[in-house]
Amino acid sequence: MRFVLPWGWAWASSALVVLALYLLRRREQERRVSALFLWERIPPDRASRLERLRARFDLVLFLQLVAVALFASALAQPLLRVSRTAGATAIVLDGSASMAAAGQADEALAAVRRLIADSAGPWAVVLWADPPQVLVPRTENRDEALALLRAYRPTLGGRPPLGQALALLPSGFGRTVVVSDNPPAQPGVELVALVPRENLAIVAFSARPAPDGTGYEALVRVRNDTDRYHDVQVSVHTGTATYLGARLLAPGSEDGFVFQIGSVQTALRAELLPQDAFPWDNVRYHAFEGGTTVRVRWLGGEDRYLWAALQATLPVERVNAGPWDFTVAVRTELPVGPAGPALLIGAGSPEARVGGAQAAGPIRGEASPVLRHVSPEDLRAGAVYAVDLPPGATVDLWAGDSPALVRWEGDAGRRVLLALDLARSNLPLAVDFPILLRNLVTWLLPYRPRPTLVVGEAVELAPGTEVLTVSGPVQGVWIPDRPGLYELRGERRETVAVNVPYDESLPGRPVAAPAAPRRGTAADLAAWPWLALAAFLVLLAEWGLARWRGF
């Protein structure tokens, strides 16, 4: 032990002042009494030696002298020689999404604080996230390094290759330590492997059009990274309906769910129960290409029943200028085929000519996906238009021997032709009418999956396009920091899905890497704060004892 300020021991001389004050307080004093013979008759005390020693010992005086000694020691600023790891220490602290599990960040910070306390310094800390950043620049001040660590917050994104984080470290560090729950195998780097949290996660979520041409299939894959069985429940939300599934998962196993979905509104959300310490991968999002509102170009005559059924089927709006999603033509003859998908209601085009109306026979349907949940035998029609079918057309509905519902696919897009005279049929008033239109529009506009974004991934928005976030609209370059469904506003409104990286849901892989050799060194530990605290506590005890005695 050595002392930075040896002259601080001069404060010990104040013990003489304490003793002098004590002796003055204990000095015998003369008192006037009425008679002395009364005192002479009192027999002398025959106290034991222990009692005589106890009478001479004053605990208050002892505590005062101890406080003086402790305070003098603190003023001298003693330094204790302790053994620490020699050399500059660089710490790479994992800041990816898996570290956001409950309690994981606290364990990581505790590990970094131990590394700083057990090494001689200097130190530097880099946050291993996407993008990586310097959390603690090179410093030889231990208190400064510990204070800057309070800014550590795990992100909900992934992490780049370790080399990108190491590139931010300044030169001159002979020791590099990685603190992570999924440490990599990197030669020459020490590893502090944290125990991964138990996790129930959705490790895959996607959707695609059903093979029959209508509806969709949602695929959800769930993983159980715990040491016990779990009865998991999975739900898929489409915006208009919810699909449920349940299964018992063994420890360390995966299983898949497939949901047959009738229609969607450009986005899906999958949820997993029960919740766990890392809830961010218990919810996943998926979006399709296409606007949140379907833009319809309307040609020909008006039909309020048709428009009302379309509005009941999906969110639609009429537009007079492009872009539009599909065309609706009602009782008209189109001189040229429309660009893109088209729904033709008694309307002809160069691809399929429509003639005059003729008597309709009994309506019957084929085994077709566009007639799913539709009962053709309940439909009645008084007239049907003669149709010149294009090559390769599929007839889904017949009125006697005449085609009543035809669909085909050409170079310009998909086509559906309804040849029934709606004004002379019960179809507009039937419950099956919006169901039929939903099936037809789903076949006309098969949504294509949109690439899913991950948290932390930079997205360059098109000019004039903005994304709505919790903190407000963003233009130019957008870096999402939270998973969810976000609305893009430009020429049209669209939805994009952002998820936590799927890699962050996988269990950590412990790596057995040889620890780098360490060199020990002697370091000085300041002891004066502890001595000052002890002096304060002793004075506090002395004050309490004096008050109890009534001084």
Secondary structure as GFF3:
##gff-version 3
##sequence-region A 1 551
A	DSSP	beta_strand	2	3	.	.	.	ID=ss1
A	DSSP	three_ten_helix	6	13	.	.	.	ID=ss2
A	DSSP	alpha_helix	14	26	.	.	.	ID=ss3
A	DSSP	alpha_helix	37	40	.	.	.	ID=ss4
A	DSSP	alpha_helix	49	56	.	.	.	ID=ss5
A	DSSP	alpha_helix	59	75	.	.	.	ID=ss6
A	DSSP	beta_strand	78	85	.	.	.	ID=ss7
A	DSSP	beta_strand	89	94	.	.	.	ID=ss8
A	DSSP	three_ten_helix	97	100	.	.	.	ID=ss9
A	DSSP	alpha_helix	104	117	.	.	.	ID=ss10
A	DSSP	beta_strand	123	128	.	.	.	ID=ss11
A	DSSP	beta_strand	133	139	.	.	.	ID=ss12
A	DSSP	alpha_helix	142	148	.	.	.	ID=ss13
A	DSSP	three_ten_helix	149	151	.	.	.	ID=ss14
A	DSSP	alpha_helix	162	166	.	.	.	ID=ss15
A	DSSP	beta_strand	175	180	.	.	.	ID=ss16
A	DSSP	beta_strand	190	193	.	.	.	ID=ss17
A	DSSP	beta_strand	199	209	.	.	.	ID=ss18
A	DSSP	beta_strand	216	225	.	.	.	ID=ss19
A	DSSP	beta_strand	230	237	.	.	.	ID=ss20
A	DSSP	beta_strand	242	249	.	.	.	ID=ss21
A	DSSP	beta_strand	254	261	.	.	.	ID=ss22
A	DSSP	beta_strand	267	273	.	.	.	ID=ss23
A	DSSP	three_ten_helix	279	281	.	.	.	ID=ss24
A	DSSP	beta_strand	283	287	.	.	.	ID=ss25
A	DSSP	beta_strand	294	300	.	.	.	ID=ss26
A	DSSP	alpha_helix	304	313	.	.	.	ID=ss27
A	DSSP	beta_strand	316	318	.	.	.	ID=ss28
A	DSSP	beta_strand	326	330	.	.	.	ID=ss29
A	DSSP	beta_strand	342	345	.	.	.	ID=ss30
A	DSSP	beta_strand	354	359	.	.	.	ID=ss31
A	DSSP	beta_strand	363	365	.	.	.	ID=ss32
A	DSSP	three_ten_helix	369	371	.	.	.	ID=ss33
A	DSSP	three_ten_helix	376	378	.	.	.	ID=ss34
A	DSSP	beta_strand	383	387	.	.	.	ID=ss35
A	DSSP	beta_strand	394	399	.	.	.	ID=ss36
A	DSSP	beta_strand	402	410	.	.	.	ID=ss37
A	DSSP	beta_strand	413	418	.	.	.	ID=ss38
A	DSSP	three_ten_helix	422	424	.	.	.	ID=ss39
A	DSSP	three_ten_helix	427	429	.	.	.	ID=ss40
A	DSSP	alpha_helix	432	444	.	.	.	ID=ss41
A	DSSP	beta_strand	453	454	.	.	.	ID=ss42
A	DSSP	beta_strand	459	460	.	.	.	ID=ss43
A	DSSP	beta_strand	466	469	.	.	.	ID=ss44
A	DSSP	beta_strand	472	475	.	.	.	ID=ss45
A	DSSP	beta_strand	477	478	.	.	.	ID=ss46
A	DSSP	beta_strand	484	489	.	.	.	ID=ss47
A	DSSP	beta_strand	493	499	.	.	.	ID=ss48
A	DSSP	three_ten_helix	502	505	.	.	.	ID=ss49
A	DSSP	beta_strand	520	526	.	.	.	ID=ss50
A	DSSP	alpha_helix	528	549	.	.	.	ID=ss51
###
